[in-house]
Amino acid sequence: MMILNREDIISKYPWINERGHQFIISSDYDGIICASLLNHFKGWELVGYYDMESIWISDNAKKNKNDIIWVDLNILPKQGRAIGGHIISIKDEHIPGFDTSCNPNIIANLNSSNFKKKFPMSTILFLLWVYNINIPKKILSKMLILHSDSAWLKSQHYEDNFNRWINYMDNFSWKWFFNNINSKIFETRVGEILYPKLNSIYAISGYSKLRSKHLKFRSRELKVNPDWDEDIIYNLFNLFATELDWTPPKLPIIKHRIDGSKNQIALNKVKEYGLNKFLNDNKVFSYTITSPQTLSYTSFGYKYKSPIK
């Protein structure tokens, strides 16, 4: 059985353990909670957001464009180091831009043909494991972590795969995180504690597809637009500070927005075309294989180059 080793990962991607980097996050709950962790434990500076269509950046991001780390994201330019958790290959293609991407699926050599075995957790759980960080043993603290990327719901629906990855990533407090998650009692507490708290700070923007097994809750999600949602980001940072004891990051002063074009294509068409050729010809900046049938991608009009000028 494959076992992932923290020391090996840090050795291969030493920057992940360095202090003081600047980073851009996905503009959603998952990226925001990662920003809190990286600011508190590594002193990283948040300099922007990316929603797979537009990039919002501060002047500092523009000055240091080649040294930015992209968190909860997968981007293609070689200078773009990234931490993400999506499937990015169809077979065993070598995608040069992802040599600098710390992604558990890449580390485990998984591609779209192994979709049911892909990393089922969230980027925040991956980072907690890599850094071997413990959180306060409080129910809301745990819920805030497991809410990211609907990890608690995925653990209900994809139990075998979750257990497989827990075994891959041993020497961590997984038992405490996932004990009794698949229960009516836990779901009741989510409805009574977590969702009202997030609603009170407007940190729910919609629903995703998953439903809980017992009370049939639809998974809540948050996607933010930095043009007008800075108060929500600020309130989440403060909530994480209160419940997780993580120092809240400073909000970046956004000065520039760069708009790209987001598209989807059937994965079979990309297979026929050739993944590398497709990425090159369509000047793809970032992409994810979102299902065994679909590839979602974004272009800013440059080949393997950051659109930040």
N, C-alpha and C positions, 0 to 999 in steps of 0.2 A: 504494500500500500504506500502511496505517495505521502510524504510528510513535508510540509513547508517549514522552513527554518528562518526565524527572524534574522539571525546573524548573517545568513547567506543573502537575504533580500537587502539588508542594509549595506552589505559589502558590494553588491551589484549596483545598487542605487544609493551611493553614499550621501547624496544631496538630501535624501529624505530625512536624514538624521542631523542635518546641519541647521544652525540657527540663522535667523535674520533674512531669510529669503522673502521675495515678493511673490504674490500669487493672485490668480484669478479663479473664481469659483463658478460653478453652475448656479444660475439664478433661481434657486429653489430651496426648499427646506434642507435637502441633503447637503448642498453646498454651504449653506449658512451655518449648519451645526459643525461641519468640518472646519470652517473658518474660525469658530470659537476655540476648537481644540488646538489648531495649529498656532493661533496667536498665543494662547496660554502656555503651551508646553514647549514651543519652538521659537517663539518670538517672531513669527512670520508676519509680514505686513500685507494686508488685503488691499489690492490696487485696482480691482475691477470685477466685472460679472460677464457671463456669457450664457445666452439662452438657446444656443444652437441656431440662432438666426442673426442676432446682433451682439456686439461686444461693447460694453461700457467700460471706459478706463479713465484713470487719473493721469495727471502729468507724470507722476513717478513711473507709471506703467509704460508710458511712451518713451521716457528716458532710458529705461532698462528693458526694452522689449525683448532682447535676446536672452535674458536671464530669468524670465518669468516662469513660474511653475503653475500648471493648469490643474485644478483640483476637482475631482468628481467629473472629469472630462477626458476625452481621448482626442488628441489633435495630431495632425500629420507632420508639420514642419520639424526637422531634426533638432532645431535649437529649442523646441518646445517640450520641455520635460513635463510629464503629466502623471497624475494618480487617478486611475479610473477602474471601472469594474465591468465593462461591457465586452461582449464577444466582438472581435475585430477581424477575424480571418475566416475564409471559407474552407480552405483545405489547410495546407501548411505553408502558405505563401510567406515570403519574407517581406514585410512592409518596413522599409528603412526608417520611416518616421517614428515607428513604435519601439525602436531600440532603446529609446529614452523614456518609455512609458512603464511605470510600476503598476502593473495590472495583474491581479491573481489569475485571470484566465490565460494570459500570455505565459506567466510563470508555470502554470499547470499544463501548457501546450494544448489548450482546448480551442476548438473552432466551431463553426456553425453545425457541423455534423454531430457535435457533442452537446447540442443546445440544452438538453435536459440535465446535463451535468455541470452547467456553467455556474460560476460563483453566484450564490443566491442571496447573499447578504448585501449590506450597504457599504459605501466607502468609509463611513464613520466607524463601523464595526471592524473593518480591515485595519484602519489606522489604530484603533484601540488595541487590537491584537499585535500589530507590528511594534508599537511602543510599550506594550504590556502595561497599559494604564487601567487602573481601577477607578470606578466612579462611586459616589456615595450610595450606600445600600438603602435607597428610598424608592418607593414605588413610582413616583413621578419621574425621578431621575432615570430609572430604567425605561419607562414609557417613552420619554423624550428621545432616547437613543434608538429604541426599537421602532419608533414611528418613522424614522428615516428610511426611505425607499420601501415602506410598508414591510419591514423585516419580520415583524411579529405575525403578520398575515401570511407571508410567504412561508414561514416556518410551519404554519398549519397546513398549507396546501402542498408543500413540497418537502415533507418531513424527511424522506429518505435522502434527498440531496443535501438538505441542511445537515443531517447527521454525518454524511460523507465529508462535508467541508469542516465540520467540527473536529472530526478525526484528523483531517489534513492539518488543521491549525490548532494543535494541542497546546497544553500548558497555558490555559487561560480560563477565566471564570465563566465558561459557557453555561454550565449547569445553573448558576444563579440567574443568568440572563433569560434562559428559555424554560426554566422550570414552571410547569402549570400554565404555560402560554395557551395551549390548546384546551381551553376550558371556558365554561360559561361564566365562572367567577371572574376570571381575568378580563373577559370582554365587557362584563358589567362595569368593572372599575375603569376601563378605557372610556366607556360612555359617561361615567360619573365624574372622572377626574381629568383625563387627558384632553378630550375633545372640548369640554367647556373652557378649560384654560386656554387652549389655542384659539377658540372662538372669541374669547374676551379681548385678545390682542389682534384680531382679524387675520390670524395666521393660517387660515384655511381658504383656499380659492376654488376648490372643486373636489371631484371624486375620481378615483381610478377604478379599474375593472374588478379588483378582488373584493370578495365579501367574506366576512368572518364565518366560521363554520357553525357557530352556535346561535348567535343573535342576528346573524345576517347583516352586520354592519358593512356598509360600503367604505372602502379605504378612503380617508381624507388625504388631500395633497395640497401643497402650496407652491405656486409659481409666482415669482415677483417680477415686476417691471421697475428697474431702478430709476426710471424717469419720475415715478410718483409713489413708490412703495418703500422709501427709505425708513419711514416710521415703523413699518412692520419688521424690517430687518433689525432696526435698533431695538425694538421690543423683544424680539427673539434673542438677541445677544444678551439682553438683561435677564431674560428668563433662564437662559443657560447659566448665566453667572450665579443666579440665586439657587438653582437646583443642582448644578453640576460643579459649582465652585470654580468656574473657568472665567478668567479675566476677559471682559468683552473687548473685541477688536474696535479700533476706531473706524468709523465709516469713511471710505475713500471719497475724496472730493472729485466727483465725476466731471470731466471736462470734454470728453470726446465720446461719440457713439459711431460705431462702424457697422453698417448694415450689409448683410450677405443675403444669399438665396438658399432657402432650405427646400429639399426635395426628398421624395421617396421613390424607390424602384424595386421591382420584383427581384429577389435574390437570384432566381434562375437566370434572368437576363444578364446579371453581373457575372455569373459563373461562365456563361457562354462567351462573354466579352473578354473575361480575364480581369481579376480584381485590380492588379497593379495598373493595367492599361486603362481601366475605367477611372481609377482615382486620378491618374495623370491627365487623361483627356478631358475630364470634367473639372480639373483644377480644384480638387476636393481639399478642404481645410480640416474638416472633422467629419466623422461618421460613426454610426453604430449599427450593428446587425440586431434589430429590435425583436425579430422572431425568425424562425427557420424559413420564412417566406419573404422577409422585407429587410431592405437596407435603407436607412435614413442618412442623408448627407447634407453638408453645407459647403457652399463655395463663396469665396470673396474675390474670385477672378485671378488668383495667383497659384502657381504650381509649387507645392511643397514649401511655401513661404508664408510667414505671418503677415496678416493685413495691417498690423500696427506699424505705422510709418514714423 
